[in-house]
Amino acid sequence: MLTTKDVKEIKLVFLSGTDLKGNPTYKSRTYKNVNVENATLDNAYAFGQAIAALSDWPLDQVILSSDQEIIDIP
């Protein structure tokens, strides 16, 4: 029997500098296994702001993504 499981992750994108042509460069960090019930837009944004306060780079984007994992239950 197949079933699904909600999977959420938060991706933070930081502005890490510029290249030789002056274009911005970015670094990202992804945090997986986010609690589905608590992962609201406000909570994800607050998490991004808290992590950004600890970073040397300025925060550019906070991305909350949601997928469904298909699980085979024997």
Secondary structure, DSSP 8 states (H G I E B T S, - for coil): -EEEEEEEEEEEEEEEEE-TTS-EEEEEEEEEEE-TTT--HHHHHHHHHHHHHT-SS-EEEEEEEEEEEEEE--
